[in-house]
Structures are given as structure tokens and as C-alpha cells.
């Protein structure tokens, strides 16, 4: 099939495409990955029971914890000799998540990213500047390789100060900026603080990923910098940051359904939801050779439509992510859960620790502070030892999760009302009103 026109297939052609690739993926996973074989056997299902896309609901789900539990090789469906690259992701568990890629996997991933960037108008003559925090380094790698495949000049996310990033943007006349919404707004404020004339900014388009952005913030960005904007969505466990993206119509994000089969399910029951209903996005990879994912629960809330877009594409579209199913917070595009913080605190303390995660925005950048209930087990009366322990925990969070975080010791009684109410994440406003 001509992949150049893959986004314009008829509904019947998509149905055939999905049926054939789903059967191939399920057979390979069942035959070569013991985790999936056991899951299917326990559910009384075999790949032969899946005769169409509508049968996918019969299969059990895969969760993020399953990925780290099967570290290092448990989910590989090809021999190690066929894998040419392995990426490890922070999981917050004892084990990281290991993702293998064959040459074909890397080629498909790069072509998908290049396809999305091309649909955004990125061309060989463009200068693409990528500004992402370290926690999103792998998304930055995917975007860099996609832009390089197009032939664009790429300025990758080097660890430099915001002032330097703005200076590079001006001096090298960057035409495309890839960043998170919060960092993009932060850089826009930095441009104003540095009193740089807007005539010195050559940006034509900005591509946002990793976080949600309000329509008001988006319009402000477009008005003040005179750029067009697009939104991308993806998870590195599957097809990366170009798994879904906007076209010029701005009426949803086109899913790459040639590589991903999406479903929307009820977050509580896991039951499939009808088209247009709001629920959790579940994905199954269609062309991943090394690391197939079957009914992977992303934890992201959205809706799905199969209607043809005004742009002519027939790929299904999702709405921008509106939230997460469980207690998860996005800090500069990095997904952080209470379970991850709990594991790190217990690792540092050697015992269970009471804590509360508090988020606040400073100059558009989301920050997190962890309030830790101090008990005799943590504080022996020696302040230098307590400060040393706090610094160690902050370093562990930065190293394991890729984001800076402040640890603040508090009285356990100040955080217990939230914990007893089943809440581990609150806003700074809620914390100050307590």
C-alpha cells in the first residue's frame, strides 16, 4: 500500500488494515511474549478469537506497571540480536521501563514524526529549535530525528539557560519552535523581559506537546509572536510525540491509526464507550516489532471521532487531552504519580512516609513541592541530618523522574486531612487555605 496517502483511506480500507495488523500483532505477542500469552490464557482468549477490531474489548488491558514489572527483556517479541536501540524510561518503581527498537521500528517512528512535522508545514529550509526539559529528552530525540529526516536544520534541547535559548532563537533566526505550552509561555515572557523587538523573532510556527494549553493562552501566543500553532500528543511507550497531531483545521488531533489502534473506555469499569463519549484512551500498537503494546491504558482522558476531517484526512481524531484518570500530575510534560514519590521517599527513609504533593505555577512553569510529615523515625533532633536527608530526596526525584522538586518538612497533622480524603495531589491555593 502507498503510505504517502495512508491518511486518506476509506472506512472499509481502514477496517481491513486494522484487522490484518491486529491479528499479526496479537499472534506475534502470544507466540513470543509470555506476559501476553499468560494474560490471554487467563482471560480464556486466543488471537483466533479476535476476528475484527470490534473484538478487541475481549482482551485484557496492559498497565504501565506491567512494563516495569517485566524489565528488562520480558516484553520483547524479537531476539536481542534484532534490537538496535534500547531506551530506558523512569518508572518510579524499582525497575525502569525498557523499550527496544528494531531498525524497522526506528524507521517507522522517524517517518511518522516527519509526516506530522510536514503536515505542520515544516520544510527543508526551516530552522527547528527544540526547547524541552530533561524529563522530556526522548520526545526531543524523536522530534529531532523527524525534523532531520525532512532535511531541516535542528537546534536540539541543549542544557542552557532560558536567556541563552532566546539568544539562540534570535541569532540563528529559528523558524519553528517545539516546546511545552508552559515553557513556550515562559520563553515569551523572557523575550519581553529582555526587551527584544518582535521584528527580531523569525518564528513561523510553534508546536506544543506534553501538556494541555487553553485557547486563551494559545491565541495570546499567536497574537504576540505572530505565529501559527499546532498541538501534538503521544507517549514514548508507543509511537512517541507524533502519535496524534493537529492539521490546519484545528478540529482535533489526527491519530496515526496506521500505527496505533485507539479505543475509548470507561475509566472505572474498562467498558468500551461509544464514539464521541469522554473516557480513557487505550491503545494497541500495529507495527511495533520489538515492543508490541496490547490495550495499553494511557491514563489520559479524551474523546474520539471517526468522521472525515475538513482537511480530507480520514484518520480518527481525538480531542486535546482534558485530564488524567488517576492521581497523576504533569510537571513540564513529565507524568508524576503519588506512587512514584512514595517509592522514592520510602527508598530514602527505609520506612513508609506520609506526604502530600502540592503544585503551583510560577511564570507559567508548573512546580511541585512535596510536604513530608516529619516523625521521630525521620527526625532525631539533628537539623543538619534532616537537611542532608531532604537534599538526598530532592536529588533522587531529579535523577529518577527528571524534574526539580522541593521537599518541605511539615507536621503530619497538616497533611492527614487531605490523605484521609483520598487526595495526594492538591494545588498551592488549597494548601494555603487549609
N, C-alpha and C positions, 0 to 999 in steps of 0.2 A: 504494500500500500504506500502511496505517495505521502510521506509525512509532512510535506510542505503545506498540504491542505487538510491536515488532520483535524483542525479545529472547526471544520465546516461539514463534518459527516452528517448524514441523515440519521434520524432516530433509529431506524432499522439497522443501519450500519454500526451505530454505537452499540446497540444491543448485541450484535454478532461479535464485535470487538471485545466487549466485556465478557461475554460468555466464554469465548475461546481463551482469553488471557487469564480469567479467573480459574478455569479448570486447569490450565497449565501451572499456575501459581500454587493452587491447592494440592495438586498431585506431587509437585516437587517438594513442597513443605512437608506433606505427610510422609513421603518416602525418605526424606533426608534430615528432617529436624525432629528429634524425639519429643521435644516440648509440644509441638503442634500435633504430632501423632497421638500423644497421650491425651491432649485436650479434646481432640476429636473422638478418640475411643471412649473417653469418659462421658462424652455427650451422646454417644451412640450414633455418630455421624461419620461417613466416609466421603472422600471427594466425589464419588459417583452419585451421591445424593444431591449434589449442587448442579442442577441442570440449567439454571438461569440465574440472572442477577437477583431475582426476587427470592431465591432460596438462601441468600446469604444470612438472613436472620436466624437460620438454624445453627449457625456456627457460634462457638463461644468467643468471648472477647479476649483481647490481649491488652495488658496494662503496662504502664511504664515500669512498675516494679518487676514485672516479668523479664524485662530487658536486662536489668542489673542482676537479677537472680540467676540468669543463665550466662553470665560472664565467665570466661572470655569467649569460648567458641560455641556455646550451646545453641545459638540461633543461626549459625552459618549453614547455608544449604549447598555450599560448594567446598571442595578441598582447599586447605590453606594455600596450596601452591597456585591456585587460580586467583587468589586475592592479591591485589597490587597496592592497596592502601587500607589502613585501619585508622579510624578516628575514635577517640575515646571522649565521652561526654560526662560531665559531672552529674551524678545522680542523687547525691546526698545520702546514699546508702554506703555500706562497707565497700561494695564493688561499684566501679564506674559502669557506664554503658559502652560496649564496644560495637562499632559498626564497621563491617567490612565492605569493600567495593571491588568488583572485578573491573577490567578495562572497559567492558561494555556498560557497567553501572556508571562509571565516571563519565563516559561519553554521553550517555543519556541525560545525566544530570547537567552537564555543561551545555548541551544543546537545549534543554528545557529552559535553563536560566537565560541563555542567549535569545531564545524565542520570546520570552517575556520582555526582556530589555528592548528587543527590536520593536515589539508591539507598543512600547512606551516612546518610541521614536529615537532610541539610542542608535547612533551610526558610527562608522569608522572614524569620522572626523572629530568625534566628541572626546572631551577630557572628563573622565568619570572619577570623581572623588568620593571615597567611601569613608564615612565617619561613624564608627560603631565602637561601643565599649568592649573591653576584653572578653566579657561574658558572651558576646555575640561574634567571636572571632571566626567560627566556622561558617556562619551566614556570610560574613565578609569575604571569606575564601571563595564560596560559591559565586557570589556576585562578581568578584574579581575575575574568576575564570570565565564566566559567561560574557563579561564585557570584553575580555581579551580575545575570546573566540570571534566576536564581532569585528575585532580589529581596533577597538578604541584604545586610547591611552588611559591607563588606570593609575590613580594615586591611592594605594591601599591604606587601611586604617592604622598608620604608624602611631606608636605611643608618644604623642606630642601634646602640648598644651592647647586649649581652645584658641588662644591668641595666635598660635602658630598655624593651626588649621585654617583660620580665617586668612592669615597672611598668604598661605599656600594657595588658597582659593582665589585670591586676588592676583597674585603674581603669576600663577600658571593658567589663569583665566578658565577655571573649571566651568564646564557647561552642564554637567549632570552631578547632582549630589544624592548619594544613597545614605540614609540615616534613619534613626528612630524619630518619631514625632517630637518627643521631649528634647532630644539633643538638637534637632533641627531648630526648634523654637529658642533653645538656649543659644545656638550659634547666631540666630537672627538678632537676639538681644545683644550679643557680643559685637556684632557688626555695628549696631547703633552706638554702643559704648565706646568703640574705637573710632567713632566719627568717620567711618569710611563712606565715601559718596556711593550711592546706589549705582551710579554710572560705572563704577569700578567692578561691580558684580556682574559676571557674564553668564550666570546660571540660566538655562532654558527650562530645565525640568528638575523636579525633586521627587525621589522615590522613597516612600515611607514604608518601613517594615518593623515588626517586633512589638508594636503597641497600637492601641486604638488612638484615633485623633478625631476631635469633634469637627463638625462642619464649620463652626465659627473660627476655630484655630486654623483650619485648612484655608479658608477664604482670606484670613489675615496674612498668612504666609504668601499666598498667591498675589495679593494686592501689594504688599510692601516690597516684595522682591521681584514681582513681575514674572513669575514662573508658572508653568503648569505643574500639577502634582498627580502622582499615581500612588496607589496603595498595593502592597504585596503581602501575601500571607504564606507561611509554610512552617514546617517543623523539620529539624535536621534529621530526626529519626526516619523520615520518609524521603521526600523529594527535595528538601531544602527550602529556601526562602521564596522560590518561584513556583511553589505548588499551586498557588492561585494568585491572580492579579487582575487589576482593573484594565479595561480598554478606555478609549476616549469618551465613551458614553457615560462613564461613571455611574453605572446602574448595577453594581455588584462585582464580585471578583470571580473571573473565569477560572474554574478548577481545571487542572491538567488531567482530564479524565481519560486521556490516552495512557497515563502512567499511574493514576490513582482512581480507585473506585470509592466514592464517598457515600455515606449514609447519615441520616439524622435520627437519633434515638432519644427516648425519654431518659434524662439523666438519672432518675430514680429507679425505674423499672428495667431499663435497657430495651424496651419495646420499640420497634420501628415507628417513626412518625410520618404522617402524610406530607407530601410536598407543600412547602410554604409554612409548615409549623416550626416553632422555635424549639431547638433541642441541642444535644451534644453531637459534635462532628465525630464520626467514626470513619476510619479509612483503611483500605486494603491496597497494598501495592500491586501493580500489574506487571511491571517489567524489571523489578529488582531481582538480580540473580543471587547475590551473596546473602542478603539480609531481607527476605520477604517478611512483610508485616500483614497479619490477618486480623481484620476487625479491631484495629488499634484505637483505643479510646483517647482522643486528644485532650479531653477536658475543656474544650473550647465551645462556647455557645454561639449558635448562628442559625440561619435558615437556608434552605436550598430550593432553587427553582431550575426546572429543565426547559423553560421557554427559550426560544431563539432570541438572542440579543439584537438590538437595533443595528449593531455593527456587523451582523451577519453570522457571527460565530454561533455554533450550536452546542458548544461546551457548557455544561451545567454551571450555574453561578451560586456562590454563597454571599450572604450579607457580611459586611465587616464584623469581626468578632465583637460581641457585646459583653462578654464576661466569661468566667470560668465556672465549672460545675462544683468544684470543691474549694476548700480554703487555700487558694493559691493567689499570690500577688506577683505582678510583673514589675520588676525593677529594671528600668532601662532595657527592656526587651528580654530579660532573663527571668524565667519562671522559677519562683521560690515558694516552697511549701513549708508549713509548720513541721512536717515530718523531717525534712532536711535539717532545719535548725535544731530540732530535738536531738537528732543523731549527733550533730556536731557538739552540742552542749554536753551531752552525756559522755561523748568521747573525751572531752576536756576535763570534765568533773569526775568521771568514774562512777557517777550515780545519776539518777533521774533529777531533772531540774525544772522548776516551774518558770514559765516565760510567757511573754506577750510580744507580738510583733506589731510595731507602730509605724505607719507610713506617713510621709509628708512630702510636699513638693516645695522645692527651693529653686527659683528661677527656671521653672518648668522641668527640672530634673527630679525625678522621684527618688527619695531616700528612705532607708529603713533603719529604725532603731529597735533593738531588742531589749525589752525590760526584763531583767532576770531577778527572780525572787531570791534574796540572799538569806541563807540559813547557816546554822553552825557548821554544816558539812562543807560549805564553801568559804566561810569567813571565820578564821580562827582568832581574829583580833589584830592581825598584822596587815595594815593597809598596803605596804609595798607588795606583799604577796598577792593581795586581791587585785591590785593594778596590773601586776605581771600576768595573772590569770586572764584578766579582761583583754589585755593586748594579745595574748595567745589565741583566745577565741576569735577576736577580730581578724587575726591573720588566717586562722583556719577557714573562716567564712569566705574571705577574699580568695584564698587558694583553691577551695573546693567548689565554690559557687560562682566565682568571678565577679563579685560585686563588693564594694566597700560597705561596711556596716558598723554602726556604733553600738556598743554594749553598755547598758546603764544598770547599775545595781539598784534595786528598789525593795521596799518592804513587801513580802509575799501577800499581805492583806490588800495591797493596792491593785493587784492584778487578778486575784482569785474571783471576784465577781464576773469578770469577762470570761475566764476559763470555765467557771461553773455554768455559764450560759452557753457553752459550746463554741465560744469565739476565741480564736488565736490570733486574728489579724484585725486591727482597728485603725482608724485614721488618727492623726495628731489632734484634730479637733475633738474627737471623742475622748481622747486621753486627757486633754486639758479640762474637759467639762466634768470629769468623774467626781 
